[in-house]
Amino acid sequence: MSWIDHMVWWHVYPLGMCGAPIRPPFGADASAHRITMLENWLDYLIELGANGLLLGPIFQSTSHGYDILDHFAVDPRLGDEADFDHLIAACHERGIRVACDGVFSHVSSQHPLVSEVLAAGPDSEHAELFDIDWEDPAGPTPRVFEGHGELVRLNHAGAQARTYATDVMTYWLERGIDAWRLDAAYSVPSDFWRDVIDPVRARFPEAWLMGEVIHGDYTDMIEQCHFDSLTQYELWKAIWSSISDRNFFELQWCLDRHNHFLDSFTPQTFIGNHDVTRIASQIGSQHVGVALAIVMTVGGIPSIYYGDEQGYTGIKTEELGGDDQVRPSFPDLPDHLSNLGESVFQTHQALIALRRQHPWLVHARTQVCEVTNEQLSYRSSADGHTICVFLDLHDSDAPHVTITEPGGQILFAF
């Protein structure tokens, strides 16, 4: 097994967690060493049972972190490169791996090279880096990401963008990170990813490279793009909607597809992230343990989104500030957390511990034994090992989960 097979990521959105201002003008808050706060949470990460820190965007940006101004600099709202180096060292001292969020689909419309190219014209030094319509009657017009005028697309057909992405990825791997989450990977041509990933992998063969893909042919994307893994959004959706709709037949169908994905790669699994409504808001806090039990007993590389382990709620909306509820600030120290999330935290600890005690689950295939709208039983097996999982939603206020060995010994129950 490689190091990634043992990972449980704690996924944080640094700008939010550290209390940075998100929308300009930033004023006096434009520069602060906020990222050092994350070091206060590393022992908490370990206490939870995780061993990886999956960082949302940390690079200099205009607002939310995905509108990047400089891929080679830490956002001043979080600190500087020395702060980041110290965080990496503190993580590695504890055996914690670190992943960064790489945005190579687009940059901020205020990126200095965008302004330079628009002023200098199509023959300028960096003109090939961006996707610009030079023939627009209204004048040179950058093409944008999914209708967002502030997000200018890189020119993924050109060599400059490929070299640029490769340089960024290797720069931060050289500084000590262990992995990359590749944002909006679904929106970028597969040959671009191959030309970027292959040289990165040649220099850093142990680095883990995971693409954000929402829908599509997962297996084909793995083969064509050379990713190690993809975000398993199909499983995420099936988990919460099966519980919310009291319809485990949807999850049964998805688990069969999940088995097929595992034949080709190990998906990155989750029930929460920075882009979706909190799981406790989707299904109710009493059902969070059911959702987590599924993620922790099927094949994949799981992540826990910060706050979910405390039962945080938050609804994502499609409007300005619509992500704020799911990207909240945390107190400076774990001791300052409310005790209201203690029971949810303990459930997370227990299920992550079960996962650690059965490391073969990372590659487990799942066989559904019985299914009704409100009950599901399945077996997860790999390498000669098996566990049995029973989920029961009949009592909407007190759902039941039982995880046993084949002989009936109870490993986990609530």
Summary of the structure (lengths in Angstrom):
residues: 414
radius of gyration: 21.7
end to end distance: 31.0
largest distance: 73.5
contacts: 1383
relative contact order: 0.11
helix: 42%
strand: 22%
